[in-house]
Structures are given as structure tokens and as C-alpha cells.
Amino acid sequence: MTAPTAPDPTRVLVDHTALRTAVTGLFAGHGIPAARARLAADALCHGDLTGMESHGMFNLTRLYLPLLESGRCDPGAEPRTLTDLGACAVVDARRALGLWAAAEAMDDAVARAQRHGVGLVSVRGATHFGCAGFHAVRAAHAGMIGVVASNCGGQRIARPPGGAVAMLGTNPLSVAAPALDGHPFLLDMSTTVAPTGRVRIAARSGTEVPAGWLEDAAGDPVTDPSAFDRGEAFLRWLGGTADTGVHKGYGLGIAVELLAAVVSGAALGPAPDALDGDGRPHGRDDDIGFFLLAIAPEVLRPGADVAGTTRSLFGALADCPPAPGAEPVRYPGWREAELAAERRRDGIPLPGYLYRELATLGLLGRPGSGDAR
């Protein structure tokens, strides 16, 4: 058994603007057009700004650079619209970097919703898009409700409850909407208990994961995160066990597969070739499918005070008295908005090992330089 990595408690504060500029330059240096490189950098930095480090800079050398350097992602790809029915469209991303391709697709959905009340863009041939919430909240910033879902293409990570073979991905889902000023509602979740990135961050940091995240082949809890990449542990679905509602997370995972892959024509996780594996996670996240939906209630209900209704909804939630000793009641997206504002002002705290990794790439200087605080 591999010895656990020694914990690294070091944190280095990095200026958000400097980080964004450096990542933009790196993506542009790999052949991505300038405006799209900036959009991709925004999407990647969103994870670290909002506390979703598993989908931020941690993935740069682990995921995105290998995609570009191996040719699995085409830096100059121009997505092609295959079907356009006005309110909805099907698009082939043609292996474009998902970080910007999904954002552009959501902006297209928003434009369609401005005309029709709803806008749906279904994407196939895509690559990993980072935080689902980055793309969903673009609709919220336009005063709309955004829904985003993505499968994992041909990659299989989680087993059906009671099954012996990994068949589905983490299949994230996000819903966003305008709420209270500066604090949009933003639900961003995997349909498994945790995404793979959080497990790998724990393994890299030398810390255990909670007992409900992973299970072994017999279904017993596993707390050693490195067991996942050794093929000795599987992610659990939301709900955990049959007694606590595992069918809900599993069902949501299937729903995402329907919305993201069946509608677009992307690769399926649950496919006959999935059964050829040894049960452990297998396959590659190529030909990913995205589902991007924008809904404009004010177009569907002209004259209605939709903004007032949403402020009332989220205001009532925020006014709910907390239980004794509990923090004030908030809603998904509140903490993320607060954290992003704080980190834009004070800097993004990167783990020491990640800072050194980025410095080796030439993206950041030594602590104490202009980009580190």
C-alpha cells in the first residue's frame, strides 16, 4: 500500500487579477484565441474564488494541459451548430476547451431566451467544463434562471447501487437564478456525494475523507482517499445507502445522462462497452455532453414583477430565524458570493504544493513577488 502524502499546511495568497492574467496567457500560448482564453481563465479561477478548489487551479496540470498537449482538445476548434430551431439548438463543440465552450453556449441560450422566453443549447463533442455553476450563473446575471448539466462522456466512475461495475460519471448539475443583491442563488453539485477532485485534493493533502464519500467493493465505508485512484474504492451516490435514499442521487445521475448525452448525441456512460471493464473506474471523458437551459420568466409573463417575487422568496429564506447556536440562515450561492468578494480583495489562498507547481510553469513568482501576498 502506498504511504499517504505528508500534509502541507502552507498557504500562499495570490492576487486574483495576476492569476487570471497568467492563466489567460498560458491558454493563449497553447493556441486558444485571446477572448476565449480569457473566458477559460475566468472559468478556471471561479473554482478557487468560490471555494470549489477541486474545480480550480488544481485541475490545470492534472486535466486541462494534458487535454491540450495530447490533442484530445483542439485549441482552435470552432463549434458548429447542427440544428437550429430558434428557441433551441444542437451544437458540436468539436473538442473545444469546455471551459469557454460551455460559457459561450450558455450565452447563446440566454440570447434565445430573450427572444422566445426559453433558450436551450445542447452540446456534444465537448471536453471538461470546470464548475457547472460558472456557466449557470451567467443566466442569473442576465436576470434569468439557468440550468446546466453535464455527463462525463465515456468515463465511468460510479457503480449503480448494488452493481459491480462502474457505469456513470459524477454527472454535475447546477441551477442559478437572481436572488438578493450581489448574492445570486447558485446550486452546483455532483450527483455523487463528492466529485473526484475533492477526493484527490484530500489524497494530495494527506487527509482522510468523511466516511460517507467512498465505499469498497463490498459497500463498506472507506476513508483513505488514495484508495480511489488505486481502484480500491468507489464514489457513493447522494443519499448514501438504500436506507437513506441512494436512489435519489443515482436517479439524478441518470437524469443528467438523459439531458446531457441523449439529447445532444454525446457519448454515454451506461453503454454496452462499460460492461467490459473489471468493475473499477474506466473509460475516458471524451465526447462529453452539455445541457444548457436559460428561462426568462419576464418574457413568458410580460408585466409580472418576477424580480420582486424572487427577492421575496430569497429574502424570506434569509429572514428565517436560526436554530439555537446556529449561523444565520442562507441559501446556496450566498457563501460563494461572499467568498469570491473576499478573495478578489485579499487574494486567493493556494496550497503550497499547488503554488510551487504553478511557479514551475512560470505562471507565478516566488512568495513576496507582485502576484503573491
Disulfide bonds with the S-S distance in Angstrom:
none
